[in-house]
Amino acid sequence: MEWIINQLRVHPELAIFLTLFAGFWLGKLKIGKFSLGTVTSVLLVGVLVGQLNITVDGPMKAVFFLLFLFAVGYKVGPQFFRGLKKDGLPQVGFAVLMCIVSLVAPWILAKIMGYNVGEAAGLLAGSQTISAVIGVAEDTINQLGISDAQKASYINAIPVAYAVTYIFGTAGSAWLLASIGPKMLGGLEKVKADCRELEAKMGSSEEDEPGFSPALRPVVFRAYKIANEWFGKGKTVKELEDYFSRNDKRLFVERVRQNGVVKEENPTLLLQPNDEIVLSGRREFVIGEEDWIGPEVIDAQLLDFPAETLPVMVTHHTFAGENIATIRAQKFMHGVSIRSIKRAGINVPVLSKTVVDSGDILELTGLPHEVETAAKQMGYVDRPTNQTDMIFVGLGILIGGLIGALTIHLGGVPIGLSTSGGALIAGLVFGWLRSKHPTFGGIPEPSLWVLNNVGLNMFIAVVGIAAGPSFVTGFKEVGFSLFIVGALATAIPLICGLLMAKYLFKFHPALALGCTAGARTTTAALGAIQDAVESDTPALGYTVTYAVGNTLLIIWGVVIVLLM
């Protein structure tokens, strides 16, 4: 064991990977529905490893943190700038006000309790579950005109306060928004009914298929044997598809078997009793058609054809700003279904009146030639790739870091974004540029996950290891009272947000819950809300506010230090 400890001291990079391994493993453990989460687990394991008096070089921590912040900005950039348009301004205004409350509440509580700069920054980071504040506040503290010993004391206090307050910040946020939130908006049953009403207005068929989540419904291909008298002596494929359209069912005939011969779709092809046909469409439309057309058949040959799913990025000069109904009505969408819509990494409900934004990723499903034609019209085919445009990433972080390094002095106090804040802003701009010009700057989803999660947790691991020796002493100083203060700092902004959403902005209850979760960047809370109200519609209010919240709350790491 002594040999292993010595090796960790000689090779501190191994201590980081030990922290990652144990932290990620611990973060996956659950007691009921409760778990510490990856970030908190990595921090606590890092603190334990730090008891071995391991020294980690500083530049390593900064590199991973800059990668993380750039990835954050890149992910939300399109939605951040989209929110500045007229139709998104109410949500932007709400997010800004809530972010201000999320800053003011911890700041006032820190002042009342007599916390120092580091404890206040940790309280903000943990109670608002914005881990990046740790790094941004640390950078800002390092710019203050105080002794190195004082800087180290403040910086080591940040992870202590963060660890104490983060648990309720995460679990408490989900509980408050999913349980208390609906009650504040009129009661759970009323909110459920309001969500169903919103879905109906937006073109959902939830009443026909209760229990399904619209954005998650797969596109299916099923075969039926014609037995309905409606077909009489014959109906063309076009007549059948027109009939479906008049009944608000978006179904297409893809293949036909007549007299034992399989034929491809043709609008003029005459369909007669005993013919077998393949229908394609979203599941909610296809299920039940056997009651009208005839019995479903399992015909391996008839159903033996390739179907393709393509991710397509909507660009500003194609169908950005149009709703799903308008897009579906286009001739090139014949036989093509929209399987899902992903916006800033969040699944948005596929409803008729859902408006598509520039940068949205639409999954199109259908026969290959139909999907290819539609994809070319819709935008840029964002085919899966394992290559990250590192020229784009490296240049973005460099430019952002240089801009962030610029400071001005007011009253002898240096004020600036810091390199971390600059990397975040650069990520926003570069992510937005990517949505406008998708031919360059691609970062695949797995790579983005690595930059986000590994970048942040590498940084947190180093923070925990560095703070290890002083963590126990710091924890004794703040005591259990900090947990109570942290719970208040978490609850006050959420309650204020719900009240503002209901009375000031008069949002629909579904949007009120989604906007509140988004402004606080609590993705876990969004999932809990959707489960509670049995609807995906809260996601419609999440993306714009999430983009604004992710930006402002991180920048608050600078502000909280200057305020204290």
HELIX and SHEET records of a PDB file:
HELIX    1   1 GLU A    2  VAL A   10  1                                   9    
HELIX    2   2 PRO A   12  LYS A   28  1                                  17    
HELIX    3   3 THR A   38  GLY A   50  1                                  13    
HELIX    4   4 GLY A   58  ARG A   82  1                                  25    
HELIX    5   5 LYS A   86  GLY A   88  5                                   3    
HELIX    6   6 LEU A   89  MET A  113  1                                  25    
HELIX    7   7 VAL A  117  SER A  127  1                                  11    
HELIX    8   8 ALA A  132  ASN A  142  1                                  11    
HELIX    9   9 ASP A  148  TRP A  175  1                                  28    
HELIX   10  10 LEU A  176  ILE A  180  3                                   5    
HELIX   11  11 GLY A  181  MET A  184  1                                   4    
HELIX   12  12 LEU A  188  LYS A  201  1                                  14    
HELIX   13  13 PRO A  214  LEU A  216  5                                   3    
HELIX   14  14 GLU A  229  PHE A  231  5                                   3    
HELIX   15  15 VAL A  237  ARG A  246  1                                  10    
HELIX   16  16 ARG A  283  VAL A  286  1                                   4    
HELIX   17  17 GLU A  289  ASP A  291  5                                   3    
HELIX   18  18 ILE A  324  ARG A  328  1                                   5    
HELIX   19  19 LYS A  331  MET A  333  5                                   3    
HELIX   20  20 PRO A  368  MET A  378  1                                  11    
HELIX   21  21 MET A  390  ALA A  405  1                                  16    
HELIX   22  22 SER A  418  LYS A  436  1                                  19    
HELIX   23  23 GLU A  445  TRP A  449  1                                   5    
HELIX   24  24 VAL A  450  VAL A  454  3                                   5    
HELIX   25  25 GLY A  455  VAL A  478  1                                  24    
HELIX   26  26 SER A  481  LEU A  499  1                                  19    
HELIX   27  27 MET A  500  LEU A  504  3                                   5    
HELIX   28  28 PRO A  509  ALA A  519  1                                  11    
HELIX   29  29 THR A  523  VAL A  533  1                                  11    
HELIX   30  30 THR A  537  GLY A  541  5                                   5    
HELIX   31  31 THR A  543  LEU A  563  1                                  21    
SHEET    1   A 5 VAL A 261  GLU A 264  0                                        
SHEET    2   A 5 PHE A 252  GLN A 258 -1                                        
SHEET    3   A 5 GLU A 276  ARG A 282 -1                                        
SHEET    4   A 5 VAL A 219  LYS A 225 -1                                        
SHEET    5   A 5 GLU A 296  VAL A 297 -1                                        
SHEET    1   B 2 LYS A 235  THR A 236  0                                        
SHEET    2   B 2 LEU A 270  LEU A 271 -1                                        
SHEET    1   C 5 ILE A 346  VAL A 348  0                                        
SHEET    2   C 5 SER A 337  ARG A 343 -1                                        
SHEET    3   C 5 ILE A 361  GLY A 366 -1                                        
SHEET    4   C 5 GLU A 308  VAL A 314 -1                                        
SHEET    5   C 5 GLY A 379  VAL A 381 -1                                        
SHEET    1   D 2 ILE A 408  LEU A 410  0                                        
SHEET    2   D 2 VAL A 413  ILE A 415 -1                                        
END                                                                             
